[in-house]
Amino acid sequence: QVQLVESGGGLVQAGGSLRLFCAVSPRLFTINNMGWYRQAPGKQREFVARITRVGATNYADAVKGRFTIAGDNAKDTVYLQMNSLKPEDTAVYYCNADLGSTFRTIYWGQGTQVTVSS
Protein backbone atom coordinates (compact mmCIF):
# COMPACT_ATOMS: atom_id res chain seq x y z
CA GLN A 1 0.00 0.00 0.00
CA VAL A 2 1.40 3.37 -1.02
CA GLN A 3 1.94 5.93 1.72
CA LEU A 4 3.09 9.53 1.64
CA VAL A 5 4.94 10.11 4.90
CA GLU A 6 4.99 13.76 5.93
CA SER A 7 6.90 15.62 8.62
CA GLY A 8 8.14 19.07 9.52
CA GLY A 9 5.05 21.01 10.54
CA GLY A 10 4.82 23.03 13.73
CA LEU A 11 4.34 26.41 15.36
CA VAL A 12 6.38 29.41 14.28
CA GLN A 13 6.18 33.17 14.67
CA ALA A 14 5.39 35.41 11.74
CA GLY A 15 8.48 35.97 9.63
CA GLY A 16 9.93 32.62 10.58
CA SER A 17 10.66 29.53 8.52
CA LEU A 18 9.68 25.87 8.40
CA ARG A 19 10.56 23.00 6.09
CA LEU A 20 8.11 20.25 5.25
CA PHE A 21 9.14 16.79 4.06
CA CYS A 22 7.23 14.12 2.18
CA ALA A 23 8.52 10.69 1.22
CA VAL A 24 6.88 8.03 -0.96
CA SER A 25 6.77 4.54 0.52
CA PRO A 26 7.43 1.98 -0.86
CA ARG A 27 9.81 3.29 -3.48
CA LEU A 28 8.47 1.22 -6.34
CA PHE A 29 6.64 3.67 -8.55
CA THR A 30 7.38 6.22 -11.23
CA ILE A 31 6.87 9.68 -9.78
CA ASN A 32 5.32 12.01 -12.34
CA ASN A 33 5.01 14.97 -10.03
CA MET A 34 4.70 15.76 -6.34
CA GLY A 35 3.35 18.78 -4.59
CA TRP A 36 1.74 20.42 -1.61
CA TYR A 37 -1.77 21.64 -0.93
CA ARG A 38 -3.14 23.29 2.20
CA GLN A 39 -6.47 23.67 3.92
CA ALA A 40 -7.24 26.35 6.47
CA PRO A 41 -10.18 26.05 8.87
CA GLY A 42 -13.45 26.73 7.09
CA LYS A 43 -11.79 26.94 3.67
CA GLN A 44 -11.36 24.64 0.71
CA ARG A 45 -8.11 22.83 0.05
CA GLU A 46 -5.88 24.91 -2.20
CA PHE A 47 -2.80 24.34 -4.32
CA VAL A 48 0.53 25.54 -2.93
CA ALA A 49 3.38 24.19 -5.07
CA ARG A 50 4.33 21.36 -7.42
CA ILE A 51 7.49 19.85 -8.89
CA THR A 52 7.64 17.49 -11.86
CA ARG A 53 9.93 14.54 -12.40
CA VAL A 54 12.25 16.70 -14.50
CA GLY A 55 12.34 19.48 -11.93
CA ALA A 56 9.87 21.99 -13.33
CA THR A 57 8.09 23.89 -10.57
CA ASN A 58 5.05 26.06 -10.17
CA TYR A 59 3.60 27.94 -7.22
CA ALA A 60 0.43 29.57 -6.05
CA ASP A 61 0.62 33.35 -6.27
CA ALA A 62 0.18 33.63 -2.49
CA VAL A 63 3.49 31.86 -1.82
CA LYS A 64 5.68 32.90 -4.75
CA GLY A 65 8.99 34.31 -3.60
CA ARG A 66 8.56 32.87 -0.10
CA PHE A 67 8.20 29.11 -0.59
CA THR A 68 10.53 26.79 -2.50
CA ILE A 69 9.78 23.22 -3.51
CA ALA A 70 12.56 20.77 -4.28
CA GLY A 71 12.79 17.06 -4.92
CA ASP A 72 15.34 14.37 -4.18
CA ASN A 73 14.81 11.73 -6.86
CA ALA A 74 17.28 9.37 -5.21
CA LYS A 75 15.10 9.26 -2.09
CA ASP A 76 11.63 9.78 -3.63
CA THR A 77 11.28 12.77 -1.35
CA VAL A 78 9.98 16.29 -1.80
CA TYR A 79 10.67 19.29 0.42
CA LEU A 80 8.83 22.55 0.88
CA GLN A 81 10.95 25.33 2.33
CA MET A 82 8.68 28.02 3.72
CA ASN A 83 10.20 31.42 4.54
CA SER A 84 8.72 34.73 5.65
CA LEU A 85 5.72 32.91 7.01
CA LYS A 86 2.52 34.85 7.62
CA PRO A 87 -0.45 34.09 9.89
CA GLU A 88 -2.53 33.47 6.76
CA ASP A 89 -0.23 30.55 5.93
CA THR A 90 -1.70 28.69 8.91
CA ALA A 91 -3.27 25.48 7.62
CA VAL A 92 -2.97 21.74 7.41
CA TYR A 93 -0.50 21.02 4.61
CA TYR A 94 -1.02 17.90 2.51
CA CYS A 95 1.54 16.18 0.33
CA ASN A 96 0.25 15.04 -3.05
CA ALA A 97 1.84 12.62 -5.52
CA ASP A 98 1.00 11.52 -9.05
CA LEU A 99 2.49 8.05 -9.34
CA GLY A 100 2.70 5.34 -11.94
CA SER A 101 3.48 5.01 -15.64
CA THR A 102 0.85 2.95 -17.50
CA PHE A 103 -1.75 3.63 -14.81
CA ARG A 104 -1.42 6.89 -12.94
CA THR A 105 -2.88 7.37 -9.48
CA ILE A 106 -3.06 10.38 -7.17
CA TYR A 107 -2.10 9.86 -3.54
CA TRP A 108 -2.41 12.12 -0.49
CA GLY A 109 -0.55 12.32 2.76
CA GLN A 110 -2.23 12.50 6.12
CA GLY A 111 -1.50 16.20 6.55
CA THR A 112 0.79 18.17 8.82
CA GLN A 113 -0.26 21.24 10.80
CA VAL A 114 1.52 24.55 10.23
CA THR A 115 0.60 27.37 12.62
CA VAL A 116 2.00 30.88 12.26
CA SER A 117 1.45 33.21 15.19
CA SER A 118 1.32 36.97 14.81
Disulfide bonds with the S-S distance in Angstrom:
Cys22-Cys95 2.01
